[in-house]
Amino acid sequence: MRPDSQRIQEIVDTARSLYERGYSFGTAGNISIRTGDRVYITPTNSSFASLSVETMSQLDLNGKLLAGNKPSKETHFHLSAYRARPEACAVVHLHSTYATAIACLRDIDMKDALPIFTPYFAMRIPSLPVVPYYPPGDLMLAQEVERCAAISPAMLLRNHGPITMGKTLLEAAALAEELEEQSRLYFLLYGRGQQLTTTQVEELRRPFR
Ligand SMILES: [Zn+2]
């Protein structure tokens, strides 16, 4: 049995659950957890439906592979996200349809991409910054993720997809689901929604300051 195998099993279970409920498809997305000076991340070209504890990539905090299969091509931005948020122990990155659609909109507020219609989403994040477009694996992408992760535990990669972080994997995954559903709501309401006012949102987000 691998050390930390119970924690790695959490990635396997969470990934499968996200896949089965349509938040992930094909080989899209990646999940990591940090425990001490180790990071476990889903391997490159792996499906959320069929991960295993044995093949999960184990890295040090500099990205050096210690065990398991070759890690995701998007490992760089997981590591930079952890650097920006020392309290975070999990990162979830999806290509989920609606959040990705928000990231592809022509007109988008790069500082806070999603209008707020309901209180809980506003309460969970201080803002939804957008990372400018860079090709997958580009080191500039990691650098910009680090900048945005310092601002918020949720962000969008322009023309790519969402990233969420949490103290636990459960928290990061729940935030990813919440972001996807809020994005869906945005398109359902498109042009007809009554947003919460700036004052109402500021009041909800006050605990973050
Ligand atoms: Zn991606």
Boltz pocket constraint, residues with backbone or C-beta under 6 A from the ligand:
constraints:
  - pocket:
      binder: B
      contacts: [[A, 29], [A, 74], [A, 93], [A, 94], [A, 95], [A, 136], [A, 160], [A, 161]]
      max_distance: 6.0
